[in-house]
Amino acid sequence: MNEIVHGVDPRRPSIPALVWAADEAIRRGLRLRLVVAVSPVHDRLRHHVGGHLSTLRLRAESALADAEDLVREQRPGPPTQAELVDGTPAEVLVARTPHADLTVVGSRHLGRAAEVLSESSVVVPLTARAECPVVVIREPEPTAVHPPFIVVGVDGSSTCQAAVAFAVAEASLREARLRALWVWSRPLLSRDDVAQGLSERRRLLAESVAGWAERYPDVDIEQEIVRGHPVEELIRASREALALVVGRSGHGDDSGVRLGSTVHGLLHGAACPLITVPPPGSTGTVGTGHGVHRARSSTDRPAPAG
C-alpha cells in the first residue's frame, strides 16, 4: 500500500505540515505514516549518553502521540501508522521514499549554512535524495483566492516534465487551475533577438504542457512567461498559490549541491507549500534507519472510553 510519509520534528512540530499531509492522504485515499527519528548522540560523555538518549526518546514518543491525536481529532479518515526509529532524520525519511507517493516535512527556517552542515538538517538532504516528490511546508496554504490555483515552474528541460505531470494531477485533485510559469531572465539582446527569444519560449512552454489538457479536461491550464530572476518571480507567484511545483535535476547528495540555486532559493523563500519532483527513474543513495523502537497502526490504539 502506497502512503504519504510525514516527518514529525519532536523539537518543533509543524502543525501545518501535519494537516497538509493528512488532507493529502484523504484526497488520495492513502495511508498516512508518521515518522519520528531519534538521532544518535555523539557529543556527550559515555555515562551521560544513556540518559540523554532516553530523554530524546520520551520527547519523540510524546510528539508522535500528539500528532496521532491531532489527526484523529481534526482529520479523521486516513489509516495511520506511527513509527519511531533510531537514526538521523534525513536518512530515515529518505529510506522511506521509494514506497511513498509523497513525503511531507515542515520547514525549521534554518539558514543555508545550517541546513547544509547540521547533522539534524532535513529539508535539503531529503529534497536532494528522495525518490518521491517532497513537500516542504513553510507556511499554511492560502485559502482566500478563488478559484484556487497551483503554479508549476517550466524551463523546457526534461526534468520539468515530471513536475508538470505531477502538477496537473494535483490540480485535478484539488479542483484548481494550473499556472505553467516560465521565468525568462532579462537578456542583453537587440529588440529583434528578444522577440525571437520570446517566440521560442512560447513554443517550448506550449510543448511542455501539450497533451495534458486532453488527459485532464477538468483543469484549466494557463501558460505565462515573465521576465525576471527565477527565484524572485516564482516566490512572487507562490504568494497566493495552493502549491508551487518544480522539478529536481539529477541525483542529489547530502549537501544538496546538485539541487541548483533556484530550488535552494525556493526552499528558503516560497510563500506556499513547495513540491519538488525528482526526475523519472530517480534513485538516490538511500540510507536506512535502524533499531525500530515502535511502529503501530492507528487501529492498535484503544477506543476512547465512553
N, C-alpha and C positions, 0 to 999 in steps of 0.2 A: 504494500500500500504506500503510494507516494504521500508526501507530507509537506507541511510548512514548518520550518525549524525557526524557533525564536531563541536567540541567545539572551539569557537573563543575566544582567550585571548585578551581583549582590551588593556592590558598593553604591551603585547609583541606578536603580531600576528605572527603566523608561516605560512609563505607562502608555504614552502614545504609540511606541513600537509594539508593545504587547497587544493593545487594542487593534492596531492595524493588522498584525499577524492573525489574530483571532477572526477578524472580519474577513480577511482573505481566505482563511480556511473554510469559513461558512460559504463564501461565494463559490469556491472551487470544489466543495464537498470533500475536503481532505482532512486528515488528522493533523492536529497541532502538537508538535513536540517542543516542550520547554526544556532547555538545556542550561545548566549551570556548571561551569568548570572551576575547580579549586586548584589554583596554581601551586606548583612546588615551592617550597620555602628554601632559599639559598643563603639568605643574609643574616642568619641568626646562629648563636651558639648551639651545639648539638642538644644540650639539655633543655633548651627553650623551644626547639623545633616542634616537639610533640604538642605542647600546649598551644602554640600559635596555630598549628595546623587544625587542632580541634576547634579553636575559635573561628577559623575561616570556614570550617565545615558547618558549624552551627549557623553562622551568618548566611551561608549558601542555602542550607535547609530552610531557613526562615524566608528568604527571598523566593525560593521555589514554591513554598506553600502559599505565600501571599499572591504569587502570580496565578496559581491554580484557583485560588478563591476568587480572585477578580474575574477571571474568565468565566467561572461557573456562575457568578452573580450577575455580571454585566453582559456577557456574550455567550449564553448557554447554547449548546448545539453541537459544536465540533467535538469529536472524540479527542481527548488529550492524553499525552503521555509525558511524564516528568522524569528527568534524568539528571543525576548529579555525578560528575565524572572528574577524576583526577587528571590534571594536565593543563597546559596553558590554553586560555580561551580560544585564541585563533586556531591552534592546532586541532582542538576538539571540534570546533564548528566546521572547519574545512573538511575534516574526516567524514562529516555527515552530509556534505553537499552532493555527492554522487547520487543519492537516493531521495533528494528533496526537490520539490518544484520551485521553492523559494527559501532563502534564508534571510531572516529579518533581525536587525540589530538597531539599537539606539545609538546616537552619537554622544560621546562623552565630551565633545567640544575641546579635544586636545589640540595643542599647537602642532604644526607639521613635524617638528623635530621629535616631540614626544610620541606622536603617532607612529613614527617610523622606528625609533630607537628603543622605546619602552617594551619590556617583555610582556606587559599586560595590554599592549595595544591590540586592537581587534579589527577596526574598520579597514585599514589599509591592507594588512596581510590577507584578511578574508576576502576583500574585494579583488585582490590581485590573483588569488589562487583558487577561488571557488569554482566548482563545476556546474553550478546552477546560478541563476540570477540572484544578486544580493540587493536587499532593500535597506537603505540607511535612513533612519528617521531622525532628522534634526528637530523638526517642528511638526505639530499636527497638520494634516492636510487641510487646506481652506475649504469651507463649506458654503461660502456666501455667493459664489459665482454660478450662475445658471444660464444656459446649460453648462455642466462641468466639462472640463477638457483635460487631456493628457498631452504632454509635449514629448516628442522624440527628436533627438539630435541626429541629423543626417549629414554625411560628408561625402557620399559616393563610394566609400570604401566597402570592401566585402564584409568587414566587421559590423557595419551599421545595419546589414540586412537582418541579422538576428535580433537586433534592437527593434527594428521596425516590426518584425513578425510578433515579437512579444508585446509591443505597444498596441498594435491593432487588436490583438486578442484581449488584452487588459481593458482597452476602451470599450470593447463589446461587453465584457463582464460588468463594467461599471456604468454602462449606458451613457457613455461620454463621447465627446468629439475628440478627434486626434489632430494635433498641430504638428506637422512634419516641418521642422525648422532647420534651415541651412544657414549657418553663420559664415559670412564671407569677409575676411579681413580686408580692410580698405586697401586696394592696390595702388601703387605709384605708376599708373599707366596712362596712356592717352585716352581721350574720350571714346575713340573707336574701339580700342582694346577693352575698355571697361564694358562697352555694350556687348562685345563678342563674349567676354568672360561671363557676363550675366546670363546671356542666352544659353551658354554651355551649361551653367549651373542649373538653370531651369530644366534643361533636358535631363541632366543627371538626377535631379531631385524627382522628376516625374518617373524616371526609370526605377528609382529606389522604392517607390510606393506602388508601382504598377501591379495590377492584379489583385491587390488587397481589397479594394472597394467591391469587387465582384465576390470575393470569398466572405466578406463581412459587410453585406449591404446595409446593415443597421448602423454602421459607423460612418459619420461624416468626416472625411479626411481633407484637411486644409493644407495647402503647400505654401510655404513662405520662405523668402530669402531676405536676410537682414545683413547690413554692414556693421562691422564692429569686431571686438575681441570675443572669441568663442565663449570663454568663461563668463565674461560680463553679460553678454546677451542671453546666454542660457539661464543664468541666475535671474536676470530680469524676467524672462519668460516663465520661470518657475514660481513667481510670487503669487499667482492665482491658480496654479495648476494642481490637479489632484496628485500628479506624479510627474517626474522628469526621468525619461528613459534614455540611456546612452549605451553604446557598445564598448566592450573592452577588447583591446587588441592583444594578441599573443598570450603566452603562458607566463604569468607573473611569478614573483618570488616574495619572500617575507618583507623586503624593503619597499615593494610596490614601485620600483623604479620604472618598470615597463608599463605601468598604468598610463603614463603620459601626463602632461601638465594640465590638460583640460579636465580629466577625471579627478586628479588631485584637487584642483581648484573647486570643482563642484562638490566634492566630499566635505569641504570646509565652508561652502557658501550657499548651497542650494536652499531655497526657502520652502521646499516641499519635499516629500519623500523622494529620494534619489534611487533609481533602479539601474544597476549596472549589469549588462547582459554579456556573458562570455561568448566567444565565437563558437560555432558548431564544432563538436568533437573536442572541445577543450578538456584537457586532462592536466590538472595541476599536480604538484608533488604533494600528495595527500598524506598528512601525518595522522596519527591515531591517538585518541585518548586512552588511558589505561586505568584499571582498578575502578570499575563502576561501583560507586557507593550505594546508589539506589536508583531503580527505574521502576515506575509503576504506571498503570493506566488509570485514567480518571474513574473507571468502573471499579477499581480496587478500593476506592475511598468509601467509608461507611456513610450511609444515608443520614442526613441531619435528623436529630430527634424531633418528635412531634409531628 
